[in-house]
Amino acid sequence: MQKFDPSAVIPLSSVAQTEDEFDLRPKEECGVFGIFAPGEDVARITFFGLFALQHRGQESAGMAVSTGSLLKIHKRVGLVTQVFDQDRIEHLDGISAIGHTRYSTTGGNLECNAQPIHVHTKDGTPIAVAHNGNLVNTSQLRLELELDGYEFETTNDTEVIAHLIDSLYQGDLCQAVQVATTRLHGAYAIAVLHQDLPHRVVGARAGSPLIVGVGQGQRYLASDAMALAGVTDQIIYLEEGDVVDLTPDTHAVFDRN
């Protein structure tokens, strides 16, 4: 069921700022960022978004960028400024992107567990997922997917989400994410990018925060409002169980049912 109230879009400048928002001590959480902005330097904007979210996780960082025809992935263990330099950012040109800065809750601090996690769908097409949260039914879902022929390369629950979305994908990414979220037990905030759908970024949340930023022909996702400072002052706070579909002309918000 689609739901969107234009009055829900509020200026970023009116968001109350508390000491917690500027608390730079490490926390047991991750940072998620997403952007659709043709004509803009999406990798650089994602870099600064992740830098602003780094208080949420300091173990690794990465981003997946869509050029319109392929996904470029770069991720490493380390701080955002250690993972990305000027040359790397310039190489990651594109029209849309998702990014992640990690504090591990499942899976060790290994480079293979750095996010976004990217997998190849059954037809060989890459899909990337950035995830903040902790699922409690990972083992059950992983076993079901393994019995369905999926192979896993990491030890974290984000790869389970990526393969689950692929198993449900029938041409509509937003619908696949909606159905997938009905199977996820626990906390999650996710951003999803599909190589064949460069003009679409899909997000969803339950238990973990995720907001939408709205600009002129541009759409953003972020774990908190400070990541959007300087790029937009119009934000929407997603409610529990919401799924959002970001496209060139609009942002449609649905509940997972």
Order of alpha helices (4+ residues) and beta strands (2+ residues): beta-beta-alpha-beta-beta-alpha-alpha-beta-beta-beta-alpha-alpha-alpha-beta-beta-beta-beta-beta-beta-beta
